[in-house]
Structures are given as structure tokens and as C-alpha cells.
Amino acid sequence: MSDYTEINSRMMDRRVKRGWEWSIPVTHEECEEARNGRACIYLTPTKPIPEPWLGDLEGKDVLALASGGGQQGPILSAMGAKTTVFDISEGMLRQDRMVAEREGLSIRTIQGDMTKPLPFEDGSFDIIVNPVSDCYIEHPEPVWRECFRILRDGGRLLAGMANAMSFIVDGQEERIAYPLPCNPLRYPEQMATFGEDDGIQFSHSYEENIQGMIDSGFAIRGIYSDTNRSGRLKEMGIPSFYAILAEK
């Protein structure tokens, strides 16, 4: 792993110990709902994935990419998918293994860095589920190329992404305070805007993400926006995230 991804891996492990919202495992009741076909899976904070985006998962090979935390992976498995969870944080993956053991689910967990070539053969998966994680990598385009490679023909990528709006406002979300792009590796002074438990984060344009998917070969089939769970941007109805459905 490169230096900044190692920093982010350790940061995620600390967040798990502190009960980060994306690392709180799903409940037994949520798993039962998924077994009965009434699942909620989140790519972004408040809006669940539209049901048609997922379709029937029974027997499908699904990769939960950068998706540890005991949330998406167990629900996918409970819906009948053959699920692999890939994440940079061992602490996040531990949450998935805990839920799998508790619920009698079969989940394969792999620790790794998605900024590197993914350790899967071409055409290994039917669906990739990728909650917001682009903000922790400097260059998302290689990730989209790898996703295209490991999907089967007709396979789908469901990805959540951070809107650059989150990177330009001050801590109280009341004024525009910072320029774009946010890239602390290129502009070290930007590190002062992040706390220890924020890790190293990056803003990305629509071109980097959506055009990056299109250039990788994907067709864009759906999109929705979402807000934070709380804060002034949420109160103002300003989207901080969006999600994309892309098809190979």
C-alpha cells in the first residue's frame, strides 16, 4: 500500500473502535428482513439503493468493494448472493465476519488496497456494490477500469460518491472557505483542514468519476443524489453525495 492508503487504513481501524456510523453492524432483524426480500442497502448516508438496481441476487457473485463494516456485505449475503467483501481495513472486515458468524452467512473477506489491481480474474462478478469511498483515493479512474474488467458482460456497478461541495465549506458548513481540488498530496497545506480521524481525503469532479466510468466502457443507467445525515448542508437540502448505476 502507498503511504496515504496506509494512513487511511489505520484511520478506519480507529473509527471502528469508536463506533463510526459506517462500521455499526446490521442487526439480526435487518438480516431477517433481507432474507424475506425486504432489504435496505446504502451507498450514501440516507437513501437506500433503489430495488431495481439490485434485482434478484440469488446465486449471483457480488463484490462489496471498499465495503467492510458489517453492513452491505451481510445484507447482500442474506439476499442470496455469493458475497465477497474487499476492504483496506481489517477492523471493518472483522465486523462482516462477526455478523456472518452470528447469522450463519457465508461471506468471503479480503483485505486489500483498491488503488492497486484487484486480486480477481476477469469476469468474476455479476454485481459490484461500492459505498462512498472515492474520497479516500487520489485517482478513481483506475478503480473504474478494474471494476469493468472483473465484471461479467451485463454486470452492474453500483457506486456512491462524494460531491465536492463537502470539501469547500468551513467546519460549520456556513461559508465557502476552501478551493478545489482538494488533494493534500499535491497541496500539503490542505492537511490542516482535516482532523486525525478524517484520514487523507480527495475531492473528485464529475469528469473523474462519471466520465471515468464511461471511458472504462460502462453505460450509465441511473443516478440519484443524497445529503449528509445532519449538519447545515443537510438542513439546506444541499446534496453532498450521489450514486451511480453503471452497466458493462
Buried (B, 14 or more C-beta within 10 A) or exposed (E): EEEBBEBBBBBBBBBBEEEBEBBEBBEEEBBEBBBEEEBBBBBBBEBBBEEEBBEEBEEBBBBBBBBBBBBBBBBBBBBBBBBBBBBBBBBBBBBBBEBBEBBEBEBBBBBBBBBEEBEBEEBBBBBBBBBBBBBBBBEBBBBBBBBBBBBBEEBBBBBBBBBBBBBBBEEEBEEEEEEEBBBBEEEEEBEEBBEEEBBBBBBBEEEBBBBBBBEBBBEBBBEBEBBBEEBEBBEEEBBBBBBBBBBB
